[in-house]
Amino acid sequence: MTHVRQDCVFILCRPADVRNVGGAIRAVANAGIGAIRVVTQQAFDARDLLCYSSGATDIYDLDVYSSLGDAIADCNLIIGSSRRLRDADAPPEWPAAGLARRVSGAGKTAVLFGCERTGLTRDELSHCSAVVTIPTMQNFPSMNLAHAVACLSYELARPESDTVGPQVVED
């Protein structure tokens, strides 16, 4: 990996399934995202989180907040992750590709993810400057929460160069 994105935090809003939270922790740890925060009133079992994150909770803290306002208070740029825009007042839509370039220099950036069943609410989207979409097939557009976190973690962590593999040195 080329760099760590300490300037980014991923925020899970009202997740219901500890397996998705664990998978999300693992994904942000793999990509070097600065932090993962959860907005919830629910307590997740620490042992379950350890297991479902494949041990990432041993090296990566999960910060829990009771409100979205508290979770985003130190962030300069808020981006929502959603497959659908709800109304004409929705923030502008960005493709996932090129996300790292778009947030570069913005200061601390939060990427919001909604709950598994309904996604981000209108109120949660109202905090966002933009909405990022991950391309999916029209006949099956819904994506697992942990998978969506992994996709956007990758977009933020991947090298900007399209050079692949080791450099070949000619004699």
Secondary structure, 3 states (H helix, E strand, C coil): CCCCEEEEEEEEECCCCHHHHHHHHHHHHHHCEEEEEEECCCCCCHHHHHHHCCCHHHCCCEEEECCHHHHHCCCCEEEEECCCCCCCCCCCEEECCCHHHHHCCCCCEEEEECECCCECCHHHHCCCCEEEECCCCCCCCCCCHHHHHHHHHHHHHCCCCCCCCCCCCCC
